[in-house]
Amino acid sequence: MTIVQTRGTEAASTEISWSSPDLNLWVATVNGDYAGMIEFTDGHFVVNDHTGEIIATTSSIPAAQSELAVHAEARVAANPVAELISHIAPRLARTPRTSYARGNAKCA
């Protein structure tokens, strides 16, 4: 699912990816960050958010994925600045310099 929120010229999108690392377990990531998981236990799907709190119990995997997607998108929409920063921050990372030049001399 993708949601695009616009405010002026700003735009934030939510990319939800699913993986199944084990039988009866599905893990969701939003833009590369852990968003929650779904586990099939006792005949139903238990949906946990990114903090481990149970947010829903459903009878099908599509319904469970939809519940988690809505929850994750609401969390991103509530804090679009943090989501934007998480995309920009890696680009702003600077590599430390081991030496610098001063005048004609190079210092280490």
N, C-alpha and C positions, 0 to 999 in steps of 0.2 A: 504494500500500500504506500502511496505517496500523498502527502498533503503539502500544499504550498500556501503559505501565509504571506500576504503582502501588506505592508504598511509604508506608505510613501514609496521610496525606492528600494526598501529592504525586502528580502525574500528569504524564507527559511524552508527547507524541505526535510521530510522525514522518510528515510529509507529503512524499511523493516526487512530484515533477512532472517530466515529460519534455518536451523540445522537440527539434526536428530542424532546426538552423540550416543544414544543408547536406546534400546527397545522401550517403548512407552514413555519417552522423554523428548520434548521439543524445546529448543532454546531460541530466544529471539534477541536480535541485536538491532539497535537503532543507530544508524550512521557509525557503526563500528563499536558502540558501547552496549554493554549488557542491558537488556530491557526487561527480562523476565523469563519464566519458563512455564511449560505445561507438562503435567505428569498424569498418566492414566493410572488411577488406583481405584479399587473397589467398584469397577464398572462405570466410572465417570471421569471426566477430565478436570483436574484441579489447576487453576490458573494463579500463578504467583507473579507479583510485580518485581521490579528491580531490587526492592528491599527484602523480598521473601514473604511479604504479606499476601495472604490469599485474597484475591479480588473477585473471583467468580468460580463457580462450579457448573460445568455444562455437560451435555450428553453427546456432543460431537466435536471433533477436532476443528472443523471450520468455525464453529461457534466460539470455541475457546480461543482460536487465533484472532478472531474478530474482537473479542473482549480485550485481549492484551493489546492489540493494535490501537483500539480506541483509547485505552488507558495511557499508552506510551505517547500517542499523538497529543493528547491533552496535556501531558507533562511537558512536552517540548513546546507546545503553543503557549503554555503558562510562563515559560522562560526562554523566549527566542534569542535574547542576547547571549545567554550561556551557550546555546546551540551554535550561534554564529561564531563565538569566540573559539569553540572547540574545533571548528573548521579552519580558522585563521591561525591559531596558536602554533601549529606545527610549522607553518611557513615563516613565522617570525623567529623561530629558534635560531640562535646565533652560535656559531662554533667558537670556542675560546681560542684566543691567540696565545701562542707560547712565547712570542717575541714581538718587539715593536722597534721602530726606527726613530731615533731622535737626532735631528741634525744629520750629520754624516756618519754618526756611529750607530751600530746596531747593538741593542741590548738584549740579553736573553734572560 
